[in-house]
Amino acid sequence: VYREGVTICGQKDIMLDDITRIEAPTLITWGADDQVLPVSHAHAAHRSLGGSVLHVLQECGHIPQIEQSGDFNQLACEFLAAINYD
């Protein structure tokens, strides 16, 4: 990750070229206070991935599924319930 994601100018958006190949419905959850990967990465991924759903959890860091498990689980369940599997 460091070799590909960090330059002398700082951290760059990673995997944006690869993310466009995703064809499945995609939920992106991110902590607003993530100190590992800035929330700007979430917005860039959301712009690159048509049809994705983005939720930025406030007062949350790098691990939303643990730090705000209740909210995360609710978002995930609602997202999965809304998918048309036909």
Summary of the structure (lengths in Angstrom):
residues: 86
radius of gyration: 13.9
end to end distance: 36.7
largest distance: 47.3
contacts: 193
relative contact order: 0.18
helix: 42%
strand: 16%
